[in-house]
């Protein structure tokens, strides 16, 4: 993986504890009626951090020039 940041890591419904752990900041683009969380880290570092707290990559795909990862964490 050679992608660079920033990386979108969540939406307005994302767990604030996880967003804080990732160091994400919540932003709303003018004209949008939703917010997103972003970090400056590349996806590789974000995925490493999420793996440390129990998340696993289920799938990955490309949408235009955007890469999308689907992750899952087993419930305890």
mmCIF file of the N, C-alpha and C atoms, coordinates in Angstrom:
data_MODEL
# 
_entry.id   MODEL 
# 
loop_
_atom_site.group_PDB 
_atom_site.id 
_atom_site.type_symbol 
_atom_site.label_atom_id 
_atom_site.label_alt_id 
_atom_site.label_comp_id 
_atom_site.label_asym_id 
_atom_site.label_entity_id 
_atom_site.label_seq_id 
_atom_site.pdbx_PDB_ins_code 
_atom_site.Cartn_x 
_atom_site.Cartn_y 
_atom_site.Cartn_z 
_atom_site.occupancy 
_atom_site.B_iso_or_equiv 
_atom_site.pdbx_formal_charge 
_atom_site.auth_seq_id 
_atom_site.auth_comp_id 
_atom_site.auth_asym_id 
_atom_site.auth_atom_id 
_atom_site.pdbx_PDB_model_num 
ATOM 1   N N  . UNK A 1 1  ? 0.831   -1.179 0.000  1.00 0.00 ? 1  UNK A N  1 
ATOM 2   C CA . UNK A 1 1  ? 0.000   0.000  0.000  1.00 0.00 ? 1  UNK A CA 1 
ATOM 3   C C  . UNK A 1 1  ? 0.883   1.253  0.000  1.00 0.00 ? 1  UNK A C  1 
ATOM 4   N N  . UNK A 1 2  ? 0.710   2.105  -0.965 1.00 0.00 ? 2  UNK A N  1 
ATOM 5   C CA . UNK A 1 2  ? 1.508   3.321  -1.050 1.00 0.00 ? 2  UNK A CA 1 
ATOM 6   C C  . UNK A 1 2  ? 0.683   4.583  -0.884 1.00 0.00 ? 2  UNK A C  1 
ATOM 7   N N  . UNK A 1 3  ? -0.585  4.448  -0.478 1.00 0.00 ? 3  UNK A N  1 
ATOM 8   C CA . UNK A 1 3  ? -1.451  5.603  -0.345 1.00 0.00 ? 3  UNK A CA 1 
ATOM 9   C C  . UNK A 1 3  ? -0.958  6.510  0.777  1.00 0.00 ? 3  UNK A C  1 
ATOM 10  N N  . UNK A 1 4  ? -1.253  7.784  0.645  1.00 0.00 ? 4  UNK A N  1 
ATOM 11  C CA . UNK A 1 4  ? -0.888  8.749  1.678  1.00 0.00 ? 4  UNK A CA 1 
ATOM 12  C C  . UNK A 1 4  ? -2.154  9.335  2.276  1.00 0.00 ? 4  UNK A C  1 
ATOM 13  N N  . UNK A 1 5  ? -1.999  10.024 3.411  1.00 0.00 ? 5  UNK A N  1 
ATOM 14  C CA . UNK A 1 5  ? -3.139  10.659 4.053  1.00 0.00 ? 5  UNK A CA 1 
ATOM 15  C C  . UNK A 1 5  ? -3.509  11.932 3.331  1.00 0.00 ? 5  UNK A C  1 
ATOM 16  N N  . UNK A 1 6  ? -4.559  12.634 3.739  1.00 0.00 ? 6  UNK A N  1 
ATOM 17  C CA . UNK A 1 6  ? -5.395  12.264 4.883  1.00 0.00 ? 6  UNK A CA 1 
ATOM 18  C C  . UNK A 1 6  ? -6.305  11.083 4.550  1.00 0.00 ? 6  UNK A C  1 
ATOM 19  N N  . UNK A 1 7  ? -6.818  10.475 5.611  1.00 0.00 ? 7  UNK A N  1 
ATOM 20  C CA . UNK A 1 7  ? -7.674  9.307  5.476  1.00 0.00 ? 7  UNK A CA 1 
ATOM 21  C C  . UNK A 1 7  ? -9.015  9.581  6.136  1.00 0.00 ? 7  UNK A C  1 
ATOM 22  N N  . UNK A 1 8  ? -10.111 9.319  5.429  1.00 0.00 ? 8  UNK A N  1 
ATOM 23  C CA . UNK A 1 8  ? -11.448 9.402  6.021  1.00 0.00 ? 8  UNK A CA 1 
ATOM 24  C C  . UNK A 1 8  ? -11.632 8.162  6.886  1.00 0.00 ? 8  UNK A C  1 
ATOM 25  N N  . UNK A 1 9  ? -12.027 8.346  8.136  1.00 0.00 ? 9  UNK A N  1 
ATOM 26  C CA . UNK A 1 9  ? -12.131 7.204  9.051  1.00 0.00 ? 9  UNK A CA 1 
ATOM 27  C C  . UNK A 1 9  ? -13.519 7.014  9.654  1.00 0.00 ? 9  UNK A C  1 
ATOM 28  N N  . UNK A 1 10 ? -14.465 7.890  9.361  1.00 0.00 ? 10 UNK A N  1 
ATOM 29  C CA . UNK A 1 10 ? -15.793 7.706  9.932  1.00 0.00 ? 10 UNK A CA 1 
ATOM 30  C C  . UNK A 1 10 ? -16.754 8.794  9.532  1.00 0.00 ? 10 UNK A C  1 
ATOM 31  N N  . UNK A 1 11 ? -18.000 8.593  9.963  1.00 0.00 ? 11 UNK A N  1 
ATOM 32  C CA . UNK A 1 11 ? -19.039 9.595  9.726  1.00 0.00 ? 11 UNK A CA 1 
ATOM 33  C C  . UNK A 1 11 ? -19.564 10.095 11.060 1.00 0.00 ? 11 UNK A C  1 
ATOM 34  N N  . UNK A 1 12 ? -20.613 10.892 11.024 1.00 0.00 ? 12 UNK A N  1 
ATOM 35  C CA . UNK A 1 12 ? -21.117 11.511 12.262 1.00 0.00 ? 12 UNK A CA 1 
ATOM 36  C C  . UNK A 1 12 ? -21.647 10.491 13.268 1.00 0.00 ? 12 UNK A C  1 
ATOM 37  N N  . UNK A 1 13 ? -21.926 9.265  12.826 1.00 0.00 ? 13 UNK A N  1 
ATOM 38  C CA . UNK A 1 13 ? -22.423 8.220  13.735 1.00 0.00 ? 13 UNK A CA 1 
ATOM 39  C C  . UNK A 1 13 ? -21.306 7.335  14.295 1.00 0.00 ? 13 UNK A C  1 
ATOM 40  N N  . UNK A 1 14 ? -20.067 7.616  13.943 1.00 0.00 ? 14 UNK A N  1 
ATOM 41  C CA . UNK A 1 14 ? -18.945 6.792  14.396 1.00 0.00 ? 14 UNK A CA 1 
ATOM 42  C C  . UNK A 1 14 ? -18.723 6.920  15.894 1.00 0.00 ? 14 UNK A C  1 
ATOM 43  N N  . UNK A 1 15 ? -18.186 5.855  16.483 1.00 0.00 ? 15 UNK A N  1 
ATOM 44  C CA . UNK A 1 15 ? -17.899 5.808  17.916 1.00 0.00 ? 15 UNK A CA 1 
ATOM 45  C C  . UNK A 1 15 ? -16.864 6.879  18.268 1.00 0.00 ? 15 UNK A C  1 
ATOM 46  N N  . UNK A 1 16 ? -17.225 7.869  19.101 1.00 0.00 ? 16 UNK A N  1 
ATOM 47  C CA . UNK A 1 16 ? -16.289 8.946  19.436 1.00 0.00 ? 16 UNK A CA 1 
ATOM 48  C C  . UNK A 1 16 ? -15.032 8.447  20.150 1.00 0.00 ? 16 UNK A C  1 
ATOM 49  N N  . UNK A 1 17 ? -15.133 7.343  20.878 1.00 0.00 ? 17 UNK A N  1 
ATOM 50  C CA . UNK A 1 17 ? -13.959 6.798  21.560 1.00 0.00 ? 17 UNK A CA 1 
ATOM 51  C C  . UNK A 1 17 ? -12.932 6.305  20.547 1.00 0.00 ? 17 UNK A C  1 
ATOM 52  N N  . UNK A 1 18 ? -13.403 5.613  19.523 1.00 0.00 ? 18 UNK A N  1 
ATOM 53  C CA . UNK A 1 18 ? -12.495 5.122  18.481 1.00 0.00 ? 18 UNK A CA 1 
ATOM 54  C C  . UNK A 1 18 ? -11.928 6.281  17.678 1.00 0.00 ? 18 UNK A C  1 
ATOM 55  N N  . UNK A 1 19 ? -12.766 7.267  17.374 1.00 0.00 ? 19 UNK A N  1 
ATOM 56  C CA . UNK A 1 19 ? -12.291 8.430  16.623 1.00 0.00 ? 19 UNK A CA 1 
ATOM 57  C C  . UNK A 1 19 ? -11.209 9.173  17.407 1.00 0.00 ? 19 UNK A C  1 
ATOM 58  N N  . UNK A 1 20 ? -11.394 9.282  18.712 1.00 0.00 ? 20 UNK A N  1 
ATOM 59  C CA . UNK A 1 20 ? -10.395 9.917  19.570 1.00 0.00 ? 20 UNK A CA 1 
ATOM 60  C C  . UNK A 1 20 ? -9.098  9.108  19.575 1.00 0.00 ? 20 UNK A C  1 
ATOM 61  N N  . UNK A 1 21 ? -9.208  7.789  19.672 1.00 0.00 ? 21 UNK A N  1 
ATOM 62  C CA . UNK A 1 21 ? -8.045  6.900  19.647 1.00 0.00 ? 21 UNK A CA 1 
ATOM 63  C C  . UNK A 1 21 ? -7.237  7.090  18.358 1.00 0.00 ? 21 UNK A C  1 
ATOM 64  N N  . UNK A 1 22 ? -7.940  7.278  17.248 1.00 0.00 ? 22 UNK A N  1 
ATOM 65  C CA . UNK A 1 22 ? -7.267  7.468  15.964 1.00 0.00 ? 22 UNK A CA 1 
ATOM 66  C C  . UNK A 1 22 ? -6.723  8.880  15.792 1.00 0.00 ? 22 UNK A C  1 
ATOM 67  N N  . UNK A 1 23 ? -7.129  9.788  16.671 1.00 0.00 ? 23 UNK A N  1 
ATOM 68  C CA . UNK A 1 23 ? -6.710  11.183 16.539 1.00 0.00 ? 23 UNK A CA 1 
ATOM 69  C C  . UNK A 1 23 ? -7.461  11.905 15.438 1.00 0.00 ? 23 UNK A C  1 
ATOM 70  N N  . UNK A 1 24 ? -8.689  11.464 15.185 1.00 0.00 ? 24 UNK A N  1 
ATOM 71  C CA . UNK A 1 24 ? -9.485  12.012 14.084 1.00 0.00 ? 24 UNK A CA 1 
ATOM 72  C C  . UNK A 1 24 ? -10.146 13.330 14.464 1.00 0.00 ? 24 UNK A C  1 
ATOM 73  N N  . UNK A 1 25 ? -10.337 14.158 13.460 1.00 0.00 ? 25 UNK A N  1 
ATOM 74  C CA . UNK A 1 25 ? -11.062 15.415 13.657 1.00 0.00 ? 25 UNK A CA 1 
ATOM 75  C C  . UNK A 1 25 ? -12.333 15.375 12.811 1.00 0.00 ? 25 UNK A C  1 
ATOM 76  N N  . UNK A 1 26 ? -13.397 15.884 13.389 1.00 0.00 ? 26 UNK A N  1 
ATOM 77  C CA . UNK A 1 26 ? -14.698 15.886 12.720 1.00 0.00 ? 26 UNK A CA 1 
ATOM 78  C C  . UNK A 1 26 ? -14.836 17.168 11.907 1.00 0.00 ? 26 UNK A C  1 
ATOM 79  N N  . UNK A 1 27 ? -15.190 17.026 10.633 1.00 0.00 ? 27 UNK A N  1 
ATOM 80  C CA . UNK A 1 27 ? -15.351 18.185 9.761  1.00 0.00 ? 27 UNK A CA 1 
ATOM 81  C C  . UNK A 1 27 ? -16.654 18.075 8.987  1.00 0.00 ? 27 UNK A C  1 
ATOM 82  N N  . UNK A 1 28 ? -17.183 19.224 8.628  1.00 0.00 ? 28 UNK A N  1 
ATOM 83  C CA . UNK A 1 28 ? -18.350 19.295 7.765  1.00 0.00 ? 28 UNK A CA 1 
ATOM 84  C C  . UNK A 1 28 ? -18.006 20.227 6.607  1.00 0.00 ? 28 UNK A C  1 
ATOM 85  N N  . UNK A 1 29 ? -18.092 19.725 5.395  1.00 0.00 ? 29 UNK A N  1 
ATOM 86  C CA . UNK A 1 29 ? -17.810 20.527 4.210  1.00 0.00 ? 29 UNK A CA 1 
ATOM 87  C C  . UNK A 1 29 ? -19.014 21.411 3.921  1.00 0.00 ? 29 UNK A C  1 
ATOM 88  N N  . UNK A 1 30 ? -18.758 22.671 3.639  1.00 0.00 ? 30 UNK A N  1 
ATOM 89  C CA . UNK A 1 30 ? -19.820 23.622 3.330  1.00 0.00 ? 30 UNK A CA 1 
ATOM 90  C C  . UNK A 1 30 ? -20.715 23.061 2.220  1.00 0.00 ? 30 UNK A C  1 
ATOM 91  N N  . UNK A 1 31 ? -22.008 23.034 2.467  1.00 0.00 ? 31 UNK A N  1 
ATOM 92  C CA . UNK A 1 31 ? -22.976 22.522 1.501  1.00 0.00 ? 31 UNK A CA 1 
ATOM 93  C C  . UNK A 1 31 ? -23.401 21.082 1.775  1.00 0.00 ? 31 UNK A C  1 
ATOM 94  N N  . UNK A 1 32 ? -22.603 20.351 2.575  1.00 0.00 ? 32 UNK A N  1 
ATOM 95  C CA . UNK A 1 32 ? -22.981 18.976 2.944  1.00 0.00 ? 32 UNK A CA 1 
ATOM 96  C C  . UNK A 1 32 ? -23.836 19.007 4.199  1.00 0.00 ? 32 UNK A C  1 
ATOM 97  N N  . UNK A 1 33 ? -24.767 18.066 4.318  1.00 0.00 ? 33 UNK A N  1 
ATOM 98  C CA . UNK A 1 33 ? -25.588 17.988 5.528  1.00 0.00 ? 33 UNK A CA 1 
ATOM 99  C C  . UNK A 1 33 ? -25.137 16.819 6.414  1.00 0.00 ? 33 UNK A C  1 
ATOM 100 N N  . UNK A 1 34 ? -23.863 16.457 6.313  1.00 0.00 ? 34 UNK A N  1 
ATOM 101 C CA . UNK A 1 34 ? -23.285 15.386 7.131  1.00 0.00 ? 34 UNK A CA 1 
ATOM 102 C C  . UNK A 1 34 ? -21.838 15.740 7.482  1.00 0.00 ? 34 UNK A C  1 
ATOM 103 N N  . UNK A 1 35 ? -21.328 15.102 8.515  1.00 0.00 ? 35 UNK A N  1 
ATOM 104 C CA . UNK A 1 35 ? -19.951 15.302 8.952  1.00 0.00 ? 35 UNK A CA 1 
ATOM 105 C C  . UNK A 1 35 ? -19.143 14.042 8.702  1.00 0.00 ? 35 UNK A C  1 
ATOM 106 N N  . UNK A 1 36 ? -17.831 14.209 8.613  1.00 0.00 ? 36 UNK A N  1 
ATOM 107 C CA . UNK A 1 36 ? -16.908 13.092 8.454  1.00 0.00 ? 36 UNK A CA 1 
ATOM 108 C C  . UNK A 1 36 ? -15.731 13.281 9.391  1.00 0.00 ? 36 UNK A C  1 
ATOM 109 N N  . UNK A 1 37 ? -15.116 12.172 9.777  1.00 0.00 ? 37 UNK A N  1 
ATOM 110 C CA . UNK A 1 37 ? -13.890 12.204 10.567 1.00 0.00 ? 37 UNK A CA 1 
ATOM 111 C C  . UNK A 1 37 ? -12.703 11.932 9.651  1.00 0.00 ? 37 UNK A C  1 
ATOM 112 N N  . UNK A 1 38 ? -11.614 12.677 9.850  1.00 0.00 ? 38 UNK A N  1 
ATOM 113 C CA . UNK A 1 38 ? -10.400 12.544 9.043  1.00 0.00 ? 38 UNK A CA 1 
ATOM 114 C C  . UNK A 1 38 ? -9.185  12.494 9.959  1.00 0.00 ? 38 UNK A C  1 
ATOM 115 N N  . UNK A 1 39 ? -8.150  11.791 9.506  1.00 0.00 ? 39 UNK A N  1 
ATOM 116 C CA . UNK A 1 39 ? -6.838  11.818 10.148 1.00 0.00 ? 39 UNK A CA 1 
ATOM 117 C C  . UNK A 1 39 ? -5.801  12.127 9.078  1.00 0.00 ? 39 UNK A C  1 
ATOM 118 N N  . UNK A 1 40 ? -4.652  12.633 9.484  1.00 0.00 ? 40 UNK A N  1 
ATOM 119 C CA . UNK A 1 40 ? -3.588  12.931 8.534  1.00 0.00 ? 40 UNK A CA 1 
ATOM 120 C C  . UNK A 1 40 ? -2.779  11.685 8.156  1.00 0.00 ? 40 UNK A C  1 
ATOM 121 N N  . UNK A 1 41 ? -2.939  10.602 8.923  1.00 0.00 ? 41 UNK A N  1 
ATOM 122 C CA . UNK A 1 41 ? -2.178  9.373  8.679  1.00 0.00 ? 41 UNK A CA 1 
ATOM 123 C C  . UNK A 1 41 ? -2.609  8.694  7.387  1.00 0.00 ? 41 UNK A C  1 
ATOM 124 N N  . UNK A 1 42 ? -1.691  7.954  6.754  1.00 0.00 ? 42 UNK A N  1 
ATOM 125 C CA . UNK A 1 42 ? -2.081  7.143  5.595  1.00 0.00 ? 42 UNK A CA 1 
ATOM 126 C C  . UNK A 1 42 ? -2.889  5.935  6.055  1.00 0.00 ? 42 UNK A C  1 
ATOM 127 N N  . UNK A 1 43 ? -3.650  5.325  5.151  1.00 0.00 ? 43 UNK A N  1 
ATOM 128 C CA . UNK A 1 43 ? -4.483  4.177  5.520  1.00 0.00 ? 43 UNK A CA 1 
ATOM 129 C C  . UNK A 1 43 ? -3.714  3.063  6.225  1.00 0.00 ? 43 UNK A C  1 
ATOM 130 N N  . UNK A 1 44 ? -2.488  2.804  5.811  1.00 0.00 ? 44 UNK A N  1 
ATOM 131 C CA . UNK A 1 44 ? -1.679  1.736  6.414  1.00 0.00 ? 44 UNK A CA 1 
ATOM 132 C C  . UNK A 1 44 ? -1.562  1.911  7.914  1.00 0.00 ? 44 UNK A C  1 
ATOM 133 N N  . UNK A 1 45 ? -1.295  3.126  8.377  1.00 0.00 ? 45 UNK A N  1 
ATOM 134 C CA . UNK A 1 45 ? -1.158  3.380  9.812  1.00 0.00 ? 45 UNK A CA 1 
ATOM 135 C C  . UNK A 1 45 ? -2.502  3.295  10.526 1.00 0.00 ? 45 UNK A C  1 
ATOM 136 N N  . UNK A 1 46 ? -3.560  3.764  9.869  1.00 0.00 ? 46 UNK A N  1 
ATOM 137 C CA . UNK A 1 46 ? -4.909  3.681  10.459 1.00 0.00 ? 46 UNK A CA 1 
ATOM 138 C C  . UNK A 1 46 ? -5.302  2.220  10.637 1.00 0.00 ? 46 UNK A C  1 
ATOM 139 N N  . UNK A 1 47 ? -5.074  1.402  9.612  1.00 0.00 ? 47 UNK A N  1 
ATOM 140 C CA . UNK A 1 47 ? -5.415  -0.018 9.700  1.00 0.00 ? 47 UNK A CA 1 
ATOM 141 C C  . UNK A 1 47 ? -4.606  -0.718 10.792 1.00 0.00 ? 47 UNK A C  1 
ATOM 142 N N  . UNK A 1 48 ? -3.331  -0.358 10.936 1.00 0.00 ? 48 UNK A N  1 
ATOM 143 C CA . UNK A 1 48 ? -2.501  -0.933 12.009 1.00 0.00 ? 48 UNK A CA 1 
ATOM 144 C C  . UNK A 1 48 ? -3.067  -0.591 13.387 1.00 0.00 ? 48 UNK A C  1 
ATOM 145 N N  . UNK A 1 49 ? -3.467  0.666  13.569 1.00 0.00 ? 49 UNK A N  1 
ATOM 146 C CA . UNK A 1 49 ? -4.041  1.090  14.856 1.00 0.00 ? 49 UNK A CA 1 
ATOM 147 C C  . UNK A 1 49 ? -5.333  0.337  15.155 1.00 0.00 ? 49 UNK A C  1 
ATOM 148 N N  . UNK A 1 50 ? -6.191  0.195  14.141 1.00 0.00 ? 50 UNK A N  1 
ATOM 149 C CA . UNK A 1 50 ? -7.463  -0.495 14.340 1.00 0.00 ? 50 UNK A CA 1 
ATOM 150 C C  . UNK A 1 50 ? -7.259  -1.983 14.630 1.00 0.00 ? 50 UNK A C  1 
ATOM 151 N N  . UNK A 1 51 ? -6.253  -2.576 14.023 1.00 0.00 ? 51 UNK A N  1 
ATOM 152 C CA . UNK A 1 51 ? -5.952  -3.979 14.298 1.00 0.00 ? 51 UNK A CA 1 
ATOM 153 C C  . UNK A 1 51 ? -5.562  -4.174 15.764 1.00 0.00 ? 51 UNK A C  1 
ATOM 154 N N  . UNK A 1 52 ? -4.849  -3.217 16.329 1.00 0.00 ? 52 UNK A N  1 
ATOM 155 C CA . UNK A 1 52 ? -4.417  -3.308 17.728 1.00 0.00 ? 52 UNK A CA 1 
ATOM 156 C C  . UNK A 1 52 ? -5.590  -3.322 18.703 1.00 0.00 ? 52 UNK A C  1 
ATOM 157 N N  . UNK A 1 53 ? -6.739  -2.789 18.283 1.00 0.00 ? 53 UNK A N  1 
ATOM 158 C CA . UNK A 1 53 ? -7.903  -2.799 19.183 1.00 0.00 ? 53 UNK A CA 1 
ATOM 159 C C  . UNK A 1 53 ? -8.967  -3.807 18.730 1.00 0.00 ? 53 UNK A C  1 
ATOM 160 N N  . UNK A 1 54 ? -8.556  -4.764 17.889 1.00 0.00 ? 54 UNK A N  1 
ATOM 161 C CA . UNK A 1 54 ? -9.426  -5.888 17.585 1.00 0.00 ? 54 UNK A CA 1 
ATOM 162 C C  . UNK A 1 54 ? -10.153 -5.884 16.263 1.00 0.00 ? 54 UNK A C  1 
ATOM 163 N N  . UNK A 1 55 ? -9.962  -4.882 15.429 1.00 0.00 ? 55 UNK A N  1 
ATOM 164 C CA . UNK A 1 55 ? -10.625 -4.855 14.131 1.00 0.00 ? 55 UNK A CA 1 
ATOM 165 C C  . UNK A 1 55 ? -9.846  -5.674 13.110 1.00 0.00 ? 55 UNK A C  1 
ATOM 166 N N  . UNK A 1 56 ? -10.563 -6.285 12.176 1.00 0.00 ? 56 UNK A N  1 
ATOM 167 C CA . UNK A 1 56 ? -9.967  -7.072 11.102 1.00 0.00 ? 56 UNK A CA 1 
ATOM 168 C C  . UNK A 1 56 ? -10.554 -6.618 9.769  1.00 0.00 ? 56 UNK A C  1 
ATOM 169 N N  . UNK A 1 57 ? -9.713  -6.569 8.736  1.00 0.00 ? 57 UNK A N  1 
ATOM 170 C CA . UNK A 1 57 ? -10.177 -6.209 7.398  1.00 0.00 ? 57 UNK A CA 1 
ATOM 171 C C  . UNK A 1 57 ? -10.958 -7.378 6.816  1.00 0.00 ? 57 UNK A C  1 
ATOM 172 N N  . UNK A 1 58 ? -12.187 -7.091 6.368  1.00 0.00 ? 58 UNK A N  1 
ATOM 173 C CA . UNK A 1 58 ? -13.015 -8.101 5.713  1.00 0.00 ? 58 UNK A CA 1 
ATOM 174 C C  . UNK A 1 58 ? -12.879 -8.026 4.196  1.00 0.00 ? 58 UNK A C  1 
ATOM 175 N N  . UNK A 1 59 ? -12.835 -6.794 3.676  1.00 0.00 ? 59 UNK A N  1 
ATOM 176 C CA . UNK A 1 59 ? -12.732 -6.626 2.229  1.00 0.00 ? 59 UNK A CA 1 
ATOM 177 C C  . UNK A 1 59 ? -12.185 -5.242 1.914  1.00 0.00 ? 59 UNK A C  1 
ATOM 178 N N  . UNK A 1 60 ? -11.766 -5.089 0.664  1.00 0.00 ? 60 UNK A N  1 
ATOM 179 C CA . UNK A 1 60 ? -11.255 -3.811 0.185  1.00 0.00 ? 60 UNK A CA 1 
ATOM 180 C C  . UNK A 1 60 ? -11.640 -3.680 -1.284 1.00 0.00 ? 60 UNK A C  1 
ATOM 181 N N  . UNK A 1 61 ? -11.988 -2.468 -1.699 1.00 0.00 ? 61 UNK A N  1 
ATOM 182 C CA . UNK A 1 61 ? -12.337 -2.232 -3.098 1.00 0.00 ? 61 UNK A CA 1 
ATOM 183 C C  . UNK A 1 61 ? -11.962 -0.807 -3.478 1.00 0.00 ? 61 UNK A C  1 
ATOM 184 N N  . UNK A 1 62 ? -11.944 -0.538 -4.745 1.00 0.00 ? 62 UNK A N  1 
ATOM 185 C CA . UNK A 1 62 ? -11.710 0.807  -5.241 1.00 0.00 ? 62 UNK A CA 1 
ATOM 186 C C  . UNK A 1 62 ? -12.988 1.374  -5.825 1.00 0.00 ? 62 UNK A C  1 
ATOM 187 N N  . UNK A 1 63 ? -13.254 2.633  -5.528 1.00 0.00 ? 63 UNK A N  1 
ATOM 188 C CA . UNK A 1 63 ? -14.406 3.336  -6.073 1.00 0.00 ? 63 UNK A CA 1 
ATOM 189 C C  . UNK A 1 63 ? -13.855 4.607  -6.706 1.00 0.00 ? 63 UNK A C  1 
ATOM 190 N N  . UNK A 1 64 ? -13.715 4.606  -8.022 1.00 0.00 ? 64 UNK A N  1 
ATOM 191 C CA . UNK A 1 64 ? -13.043 5.727  -8.676 1.00 0.00 ? 64 UNK A CA 1 
ATOM 192 C C  . UNK A 1 64 ? -11.600 5.767  -8.216 1.00 0.00 ? 64 UNK A C  1 
ATOM 193 N N  . UNK A 1 65 ? -11.185 6.899  -7.674 1.00 0.00 ? 65 UNK A N  1 
ATOM 194 C CA . UNK A 1 65 ? -9.829  7.021  -7.140 1.00 0.00 ? 65 UNK A CA 1 
ATOM 195 C C  . UNK A 1 65 ? -9.801  6.853  -5.629 1.00 0.00 ? 65 UNK A C  1 
ATOM 196 N N  . UNK A 1 66 ? -10.896 6.376  -5.060 1.00 0.00 ? 66 UNK A N  1 
ATOM 197 C CA . UNK A 1 66 ? -11.010 6.180  -3.616 1.00 0.00 ? 66 UNK A CA 1 
ATOM 198 C C  . UNK A 1 66 ? -10.888 4.704  -3.288 1.00 0.00 ? 66 UNK A C  1 
ATOM 199 N N  . UNK A 1 67 ? -10.137 4.380  -2.235 1.00 0.00 ? 67 UNK A N  1 
ATOM 200 C CA . UNK A 1 67 ? -10.048 3.014  -1.731 1.00 0.00 ? 67 UNK A CA 1 
ATOM 201 C C  . UNK A 1 67 ? -10.924 2.894  -0.499 1.00 0.00 ? 67 UNK A C  1 
ATOM 202 N N  . UNK A 1 68 ? -11.662 1.784  -0.384 1.00 0.00 ? 68 UNK A N  1 
ATOM 203 C CA . UNK A 1 68 ? -12.583 1.578  0.725  1.00 0.00 ? 68 UNK A CA 1 
ATOM 204 C C  . UNK A 1 68 ? -12.270 0.236  1.379  1.00 0.00 ? 68 UNK A C  1 
ATOM 205 N N  . UNK A 1 69 ? -12.091 0.259  2.705  1.00 0.00 ? 69 UNK A N  1 
ATOM 206 C CA . UNK A 1 69 ? -11.866 -0.958 3.471  1.00 0.00 ? 69 UNK A CA 1 
ATOM 207 C C  . UNK A 1 69 ? -13.084 -1.202 4.345  1.00 0.00 ? 69 UNK A C  1 
ATOM 208 N N  . UNK A 1 70 ? -13.522 -2.448 4.430  1.00 0.00 ? 70 UNK A N  1 
ATOM 209 C CA . UNK A 1 70 ? -14.602 -2.843 5.328  1.00 0.00 ? 70 UNK A CA 1 
ATOM 210 C C  . UNK A 1 70 ? -13.973 -3.646 6.464  1.00 0.00 ? 70 UNK A C  1 
ATOM 211 N N  . UNK A 1 71 ? -14.176 -3.180 7.703  1.00 0.00 ? 71 UNK A N  1 
ATOM 212 C CA . UNK A 1 71 ? -13.591 -3.830 8.870  1.00 0.00 ? 71 UNK A CA 1 
ATOM 213 C C  . UNK A 1 71 ? -14.680 -4.354 9.788  1.00 0.00 ? 71 UNK A C  1 
ATOM 214 N N  . UNK A 1 72 ? -14.298 -5.288 10.647 1.00 0.00 ? 72 UNK A N  1 
ATOM 215 C CA . UNK A 1 72 ? -15.235 -5.870 11.605 1.00 0.00 ? 72 UNK A CA 1 
ATOM 216 C C  . UNK A 1 72 ? -14.506 -6.136 12.916 1.00 0.00 ? 72 UNK A C  1 
ATOM 217 N N  . UNK A 1 73 ? -15.241 -5.997 14.014 1.00 0.00 ? 73 UNK A N  1 
ATOM 218 C CA . UNK A 1 73 ? -14.703 -6.330 15.333 1.00 0.00 ? 73 UNK A CA 1 
ATOM 219 C C  . UNK A 1 73 ? -15.711 -7.237 16.014 1.00 0.00 ? 73 UNK A C  1 
ATOM 220 N N  . UNK A 1 74 ? -15.234 -8.395 16.483 1.00 0.00 ? 74 UNK A N  1 
ATOM 221 C CA . UNK A 1 74 ? -16.115 -9.324 17.184 1.00 0.00 ? 74 UNK A CA 1 
ATOM 222 C C  . UNK A 1 74 ? -16.637 -8.660 18.455 1.00 0.00 ? 74 UNK A C  1 
ATOM 223 N N  . UNK A 1 75 ? -17.890 -8.925 18.780 1.00 0.00 ? 75 UNK A N  1 
ATOM 224 C CA . UNK A 1 75 ? -18.442 -8.411 20.022 1.00 0.00 ? 75 UNK A CA 1 
ATOM 225 C C  . UNK A 1 75 ? -17.933 -9.265 21.169 1.00 0.00 ? 75 UNK A C  1 
ATOM 226 N N  . UNK A 1 76 ? -17.790 -8.624 22.305 1.00 0.00 ? 76 UNK A N  1 
ATOM 227 C CA . UNK A 1 76 ? -17.204 -9.336 23.445 1.00 0.00 ? 76 UNK A CA 1 
ATOM 228 C C  . UNK A 1 76 ? -18.242 -9.962 24.327 1.00 0.00 ? 76 UNK A C  1 
# 
